[in-house]
Amino acid sequence: MCAVAYCADVGNINTIYTTITPETNSSGNIGGVYYSVPRYPNNYPNNAQCTWTIHSTGNTTVSLIFTDVDLETCCDYIKVYDGPSTLHPFLGEIQEYRNQSFRSSSNDLTVLFYSDHSVTHRGFHANWVFIESCGGYMTDWMGDLSSPWYPNNYPDNSYCTWTIHSTGNMTVSLTFPDVV
């Protein structure tokens, strides 16, 4: 099950904080449509400031894909942060549509939308998906590693990095018994 969030149109200045958290789901990837601005697809209001945190659970990250962006390019913007608030690392800013996507390094991704006092446009629409994390740092003498969901197909947008560290004069030997 997934949630849909939007910034409510309340008064002259909107500061709405919404957290999107999935219900428990054992199937791996889950996602949803993220209608972000008040009145979308109609024009958003002036003086809007909306903040959303998309929170995944377990060993997952958040992938956010913008499918429509129509903002006043001089003055209105969307900012994306890698974490549960705008105090976390800045991932990027969007003022116009360029098929942009962002991925968190952990369970949270924060989106800030701002509009000034003048011209308004349609706003934005984005989809989000929770992706099972993979990879890691390995120091044991032996071990196994595999892609997410192995032996089934791995999920879209997977990116896994493993660091295998040996000590002293030891070398690392990898054997791939099953590569399809």
C-alpha positions, 0 to 999 in steps of 0.5 A, a space after each residue: 500500500 502506498 500514500 499520496 501526499 500534497 501540500 494543502 492550500 491553506 491561507 497565504 503562505 503554506 508550510 506543510 510537512 508531510 511524511 510518506 511511509 509505506 505499510 509493511 510490504 514483503 514484495 520489495 519495490 513499492 511506490 506511488 504517485 506524488 502529487 506535490 503542489 496544491 491544485 495540480 494540474 491547475 496553477 499552484 498558489 503564490 507564496 507556497 512553501 511545502 516540504 515532504 519527507 518520503 520515508 522507506 523502511 528496512 533496507 531500502 532507498 527512495 527513488 524519485 522521478 519527476 514526470 512533469 515540471 512547470 514552474 516560474 523558472 526565475 523564482 519558483 523551485 523544487 529542492 531535493 535533499 538526501 535525508 529526513 530534512 532540509 538540513 541533510 545533503 543537497 541533491 539538486 534543484 529543479 526549475 524546469 522539466 529535464 526528466 530528472 530523478 533523485 535517489 537517496 543514500 538511505 531511507 529518507 528523501 526530502 522535497 521542498 517546493 517554493 513559490 514566490 509572490 507573483 506568477 504561478 504555473 502548473 507545478 510538478 508531478 513525480 513518482 517515487 519507488 522504494 528500492 531494496 538496498 544492496 552492496 556493502 563492506 566485506 572483511 570475512 575470510 569467505 562470503 556470498 554476495 548476490 543481486 537483490 531478489 536473487 535468484 529472481 530478476 533484480 529490480 529496476 534502478 538497482 545500483 550495488 557496490 561491494 567493497 571486499 577488503 583483505 588483510 596482510 598478504 591475502 588476496 581476494 578471489 571471486 567465483 561466479 557460479 551463476 550469471 544469467 
